[in-house]
């Protein structure tokens, strides 16, 4: 590899991907073997685990651990879950393995490289960005939270708040890095170019609801993670193609963009009420329109066309503003789904 100079104000972003993280480990090994060290690295889930070995300047360590312990019950399985609250033995990997596969703590602590681990707050559904050396708790716990897969892990408590896998809310810390003002950003993804995720099926929606129905904001985050991922991949493709930041393209089922809000007229036609940019403004306008039309906390029915997350978010906001309101969502069928279009909703309420 020819000599490459890493800019001072640059960052390496590492996607998660469970066992696909072995690909990231190979990329990082190549970087390290050629002396390519970024001043900062931000990892999500398996990306955060890999970042630990990058920050300690230890090529080959991640692959060695995976190959050496892949059949060890402490590494994966019921025994690992009993020991560390996750089917993947995260406590074993982060603490016990160091006794058998040495970790360069001195380089990790004093090597001058920034490391950020992204985790998702189970109460708010939002990502949190924890930086090495800037937490009041062991930073390894932030990494453990970042890699704690939903459905397969118990939340990790950090500063009194429960956290799970960072990928639920933030697949890659791109927007955070842009806000931090990094001049150069390099992203390592674990999916092939052009890959996009499909919306979760009803069985998966029901499973998420069974596990996290008492955490409505986190549940909404879980049900919209595919949309966020696809929008982020679109943005990365645009960045790679044009070398600039572009706004995320939106469809009726998308994450950002222009959304039309209308109402049915007495003649049975659909009339435009407002065009809104972004989901938040759309929700705010819909709630405002409901109140203008006489809503005071009665029953609400929200039909969605393959967009249970938006219906859930609206139900949650209505119930927060009007405690006791009977707000429910359901899937649309037939002609209603035709008019709503994929990702759209229809809302009816009692005045």
C-alpha positions as CSV (number, residue, x, y, z in Angstrom):
1,X,0.0,0.0,0.0
2,X,1.4,3.4,-0.9
3,X,2.0,6.0,1.8
4,X,-1.2,7.6,2.9
5,X,-1.5,10.6,5.2
6,X,-4.5,10.6,7.6
7,X,-5.8,14.2,8.1
8,X,-5.8,15.5,11.6
9,X,-9.5,16.3,11.8
10,X,-10.7,12.9,10.5
11,X,-12.8,10.0,11.9
12,X,-13.4,6.4,11.0
13,X,-17.0,5.2,11.4
14,X,-17.7,1.4,11.9
15,X,-21.0,-0.2,11.2
16,X,-22.3,-3.1,13.3
17,X,-23.5,-6.3,11.9
18,X,-23.0,-9.1,14.5
19,X,-20.7,-11.7,13.0
20,X,-20.3,-9.6,9.8
21,X,-18.0,-7.6,12.1
22,X,-15.3,-10.0,11.1
23,X,-15.2,-8.2,7.8
24,X,-14.6,-4.9,9.7
25,X,-11.9,-6.7,11.7
26,X,-10.1,-7.6,8.5
27,X,-10.3,-4.0,7.2
28,X,-8.9,-2.7,10.5
29,X,-6.1,-5.2,10.5
30,X,-5.1,-4.0,7.0
31,X,-5.2,-0.4,8.2
32,X,-3.0,-1.2,11.3
33,X,-0.5,-3.3,9.4
34,X,0.0,-0.3,7.1
35,X,0.2,2.2,9.9
36,X,-3.2,3.9,9.1
37,X,-4.6,5.2,12.4
38,X,-7.3,7.8,12.4
39,X,-7.4,10.3,15.2
40,X,-10.9,9.2,16.1
41,X,-13.1,6.2,15.6
42,X,-16.8,5.7,16.4
43,X,-18.3,2.3,16.4
44,X,-21.8,0.9,16.6
45,X,-22.5,-2.6,18.1
46,X,-19.9,-5.0,16.6
47,X,-18.1,-1.9,15.3
48,X,-17.6,-0.7,18.8
49,X,-16.1,-4.1,19.8
50,X,-13.7,-4.0,16.8
51,X,-12.8,-0.4,17.6
52,X,-11.3,-1.5,20.9
53,X,-8.6,-3.5,19.2
54,X,-8.0,-0.7,16.7
55,X,-7.5,1.9,19.5
56,X,-5.0,-0.5,21.3
57,X,-3.1,-1.0,18.0
58,X,-3.5,-4.8,18.0
59,X,-4.0,-6.3,14.5
60,X,-5.3,-9.8,14.4
61,X,-6.7,-9.8,18.0
62,X,-10.3,-9.6,17.0
63,X,-10.1,-12.4,14.5
64,X,-8.1,-14.5,16.9
65,X,-10.7,-14.2,19.6
66,X,-13.6,-15.0,17.3
67,X,-11.8,-18.1,15.9
68,X,-10.5,-19.3,19.2
69,X,-13.7,-19.0,21.2
70,X,-16.4,-19.5,18.6
71,X,-17.4,-22.9,20.1
72,X,-16.9,-21.8,23.7
73,X,-20.2,-21.7,25.7
74,X,-18.9,-18.6,27.5
75,X,-18.8,-16.8,24.1
76,X,-22.3,-17.6,22.8
77,X,-25.3,-19.4,24.2
78,X,-27.4,-19.9,27.3
79,X,-24.3,-20.0,29.6
80,X,-23.1,-16.7,28.2
81,X,-26.6,-15.2,28.7
82,X,-26.7,-16.3,32.4
83,X,-23.2,-14.8,32.9
84,X,-23.6,-11.6,31.1
85,X,-27.2,-10.9,30.2
86,X,-26.7,-11.5,26.5
87,X,-26.6,-14.6,24.2
88,X,-23.3,-13.2,23.0
89,X,-20.9,-13.4,25.9
90,X,-20.1,-9.7,26.0
91,X,-18.8,-9.6,29.6
92,X,-16.6,-12.6,28.7
93,X,-15.3,-10.9,25.6
94,X,-14.7,-7.5,27.3
95,X,-13.3,-8.7,30.6
96,X,-12.4,-12.4,30.9
97,X,-10.7,-12.8,27.5
98,X,-8.1,-10.2,28.4
99,X,-6.6,-12.8,30.9
100,X,-6.0,-15.2,28.0
101,X,-5.5,-12.9,25.0
102,X,-3.6,-9.9,26.4
103,X,-4.9,-6.4,25.7
104,X,-2.6,-3.4,25.4
105,X,-4.3,-1.2,28.0
106,X,-1.5,1.4,28.0
107,X,-1.9,2.1,24.2
108,X,-5.7,2.1,24.6
109,X,-5.5,4.7,27.4
110,X,-2.6,6.8,26.4
111,X,-2.3,6.3,22.6
112,X,-4.0,9.6,21.9
113,X,-6.9,8.2,19.8
114,X,-10.5,9.2,20.5
115,X,-13.1,6.4,20.6
116,X,-16.9,6.8,20.7
117,X,-19.4,3.9,21.3
118,X,-23.0,4.4,20.3
119,X,-25.9,2.9,22.3
120,X,-29.7,3.3,22.3
121,X,-31.5,4.6,25.3
122,X,-34.4,2.2,26.0
123,X,-36.5,4.9,27.6
124,X,-36.2,7.6,24.9
125,X,-35.4,5.5,21.8
126,X,-32.6,7.9,21.0
127,X,-28.9,7.3,20.4
128,X,-26.2,8.2,23.0
129,X,-22.6,8.8,22.1
130,X,-20.2,7.8,24.9
131,X,-16.5,8.8,24.6
132,X,-13.5,7.0,26.0
133,X,-12.1,8.9,29.0
134,X,-15.2,11.0,29.4
135,X,-17.6,8.8,31.3
136,X,-18.1,8.4,35.0
137,X,-18.2,4.6,34.5
138,X,-16.0,1.9,32.9
139,X,-16.1,2.7,29.2
140,X,-16.2,-1.0,28.5
141,X,-19.8,-0.9,29.8
142,X,-20.7,1.6,27.0
143,X,-19.2,-0.8,24.5
144,X,-21.2,-3.7,26.0
145,X,-24.4,-1.6,25.8
146,X,-23.6,-0.7,22.2
147,X,-23.3,-4.4,21.3
148,X,-26.3,-5.7,23.3
149,X,-28.7,-7.0,20.7
150,X,-32.4,-6.4,21.3
151,X,-34.5,-9.5,22.0
152,X,-31.2,-11.4,22.9
153,X,-29.9,-9.1,25.7
154,X,-31.0,-7.4,28.9
155,X,-30.4,-3.6,28.9
156,X,-27.1,-2.3,30.3
157,X,-27.5,0.4,32.9
158,X,-25.4,3.5,32.3
159,X,-25.8,6.5,34.6
160,X,-29.1,5.0,35.8
161,X,-30.5,4.6,32.3
162,X,-31.1,1.4,30.3
163,X,-29.3,1.0,27.0
164,X,-29.3,-1.6,24.2
165,X,-27.6,-1.9,20.7
166,X,-26.7,1.4,19.1
167,X,-27.7,0.1,15.7
168,X,-31.4,0.3,16.8
169,X,-31.3,4.1,16.5
170,X,-28.0,4.9,14.7
171,X,-26.6,2.3,12.3
172,X,-23.6,4.5,11.6
173,X,-22.6,7.6,13.5
174,X,-22.6,9.7,10.3
175,X,-24.8,12.6,11.4
176,X,-23.0,12.9,14.7
177,X,-19.7,13.0,12.9
178,X,-20.9,15.7,10.6
179,X,-22.2,17.8,13.5
180,X,-18.8,17.4,15.2
181,X,-17.2,19.1,12.2
182,X,-14.8,16.4,11.0
183,X,-13.2,17.3,7.7
184,X,-12.7,13.7,6.5
185,X,-15.0,10.8,7.3
186,X,-14.3,7.2,6.3
187,X,-17.1,4.7,6.7
188,X,-16.7,0.9,6.9
189,X,-20.0,-0.9,6.2
190,X,-20.7,-4.6,6.5
191,X,-23.2,-5.0,3.7
192,X,-22.7,-5.1,-0.1
193,X,-23.2,-1.9,-2.1
194,X,-26.8,-1.2,-2.9
195,X,-28.2,-3.3,0.0
196,X,-31.4,-2.1,1.5
197,X,-33.5,-3.5,4.4
198,X,-37.1,-4.6,4.1
199,X,-39.9,-3.5,6.5
200,X,-40.4,-5.9,9.4
201,X,-43.2,-8.5,8.9
202,X,-46.1,-8.6,11.2
203,X,-44.6,-11.5,13.3
204,X,-41.5,-9.4,14.0
205,X,-43.7,-6.4,14.8
206,X,-45.7,-8.5,17.3
207,X,-42.4,-9.8,18.8
208,X,-41.1,-6.3,19.3
209,X,-44.4,-5.3,20.9
210,X,-44.3,-8.3,23.2
211,X,-40.8,-7.4,24.4
212,X,-40.9,-3.6,24.4
213,X,-44.6,-2.6,24.4
214,X,-44.0,-0.9,27.8
215,X,-41.3,1.2,26.2
216,X,-43.3,3.0,23.4
217,X,-40.5,5.3,22.3
218,X,-38.0,2.5,22.0
219,X,-40.6,0.4,20.3
220,X,-41.2,3.1,17.7
221,X,-37.4,3.3,17.2
222,X,-37.3,-0.5,16.6
223,X,-40.1,-0.4,14.1
224,X,-38.5,2.4,12.1
225,X,-34.9,1.2,12.1
226,X,-35.1,-0.2,8.5
227,X,-36.3,3.2,7.2
228,X,-33.4,4.9,9.0
229,X,-30.9,2.5,7.7
230,X,-32.1,2.8,4.1
231,X,-32.1,6.5,4.2
232,X,-28.6,6.6,5.7
233,X,-27.4,4.3,2.9
234,X,-28.9,6.6,0.3
235,X,-27.1,9.5,1.9
236,X,-23.8,7.6,1.9
237,X,-24.2,6.7,-1.7
238,X,-24.8,10.3,-2.5
239,X,-21.8,11.4,-0.6
240,X,-19.6,8.9,-2.3
241,X,-20.8,9.9,-5.7
242,X,-20.8,13.6,-5.4
243,X,-18.5,14.3,-2.5
244,X,-21.1,16.4,-0.7
245,X,-23.9,16.1,1.8
246,X,-27.4,15.7,0.4
247,X,-30.8,15.8,2.1
248,X,-32.4,12.4,2.5
249,X,-34.9,11.6,-0.2
250,X,-38.3,10.8,1.0
251,X,-41.3,8.8,-0.1
252,X,-44.6,8.5,1.7
253,X,-43.0,5.7,3.7
254,X,-39.6,7.5,4.0
255,X,-37.9,9.1,6.9
256,X,-37.6,12.8,5.8
257,X,-39.0,15.0,3.1
258,X,-42.3,16.5,2.0
259,X,-45.5,14.9,3.3
260,X,-49.0,15.8,2.3
261,X,-51.7,16.1,5.0
262,X,-55.3,16.1,3.8
263,X,-58.9,15.4,4.8
264,X,-61.9,13.8,3.2
265,X,-64.5,16.3,2.0
266,X,-68.3,15.9,2.3
267,X,-68.3,15.1,-1.4
268,X,-65.9,12.1,-0.8
269,X,-62.8,13.7,-2.3
270,X,-59.4,14.2,-0.7
271,X,-58.5,17.8,0.0
272,X,-55.0,19.1,0.8
273,X,-54.6,20.7,4.2
274,X,-50.9,21.2,4.4
275,X,-47.5,20.1,3.0
276,X,-45.0,19.4,5.8
277,X,-41.3,18.8,5.7
278,X,-40.2,15.9,8.0
279,X,-42.1,13.5,10.2
280,X,-42.0,15.7,13.3
281,X,-43.6,18.6,11.6
282,X,-46.2,16.3,10.0
283,X,-47.1,14.8,13.4
284,X,-47.3,18.3,14.9
285,X,-49.6,19.6,12.2
286,X,-51.9,16.6,12.3
287,X,-52.3,17.0,16.1
288,X,-53.0,20.7,15.6
289,X,-55.5,20.0,12.9
290,X,-57.3,17.5,15.1
291,X,-57.7,20.1,17.8
292,X,-58.8,22.7,15.3
293,X,-61.5,20.2,14.2
294,X,-62.7,19.7,17.8
295,X,-60.7,16.9,19.2
296,X,-60.6,16.9,23.1
297,X,-59.3,13.5,24.0
298,X,-61.9,11.0,22.6
299,X,-61.3,7.8,20.7
300,X,-58.8,7.8,17.8
301,X,-58.2,5.2,15.2
302,X,-55.1,5.4,13.0
303,X,-54.9,3.1,10.0
304,X,-51.5,2.7,8.4
305,X,-50.3,1.2,5.1
306,X,-47.2,-0.8,6.1
307,X,-46.1,1.9,8.5
308,X,-46.9,0.7,12.0
309,X,-44.2,2.8,13.5
310,X,-45.8,6.1,12.5
311,X,-49.2,5.0,13.7
312,X,-47.5,4.0,17.0
313,X,-45.7,7.3,17.4
314,X,-49.0,9.2,16.8
315,X,-50.8,7.1,19.3
316,X,-48.1,7.7,21.8
317,X,-48.1,11.5,21.3
318,X,-51.9,11.6,21.6
319,X,-51.9,9.6,24.8
320,X,-49.1,11.7,26.2
321,X,-51.0,14.9,25.5
322,X,-54.4,13.5,26.4
323,X,-54.0,10.9,29.2
324,X,-56.7,8.2,29.0
325,X,-57.4,8.8,25.3
326,X,-58.3,5.6,23.5
327,X,-55.8,5.8,20.6
328,X,-55.2,2.7,18.5
329,X,-53.4,1.8,15.3
330,X,-54.2,-0.9,12.7
331,X,-53.2,-2.0,9.2
332,X,-55.2,-0.7,6.3
333,X,-56.7,-2.9,3.6
334,X,-58.4,-2.7,0.2
335,X,-59.3,0.7,-1.1
336,X,-58.1,2.5,2.0
337,X,-54.6,1.2,1.5
338,X,-54.8,2.3,-2.1
339,X,-55.5,5.9,-1.2
340,X,-53.1,6.0,1.7
341,X,-50.2,4.5,-0.4
342,X,-47.3,2.7,1.1
343,X,-46.2,4.3,4.3
344,X,-49.2,6.6,4.6
345,X,-51.9,6.8,7.3
346,X,-55.6,7.5,7.7
347,X,-56.8,9.0,10.9
348,X,-60.3,9.2,12.4
349,X,-61.3,10.6,15.8
350,X,-64.2,11.3,18.1
351,X,-65.2,14.9,18.8
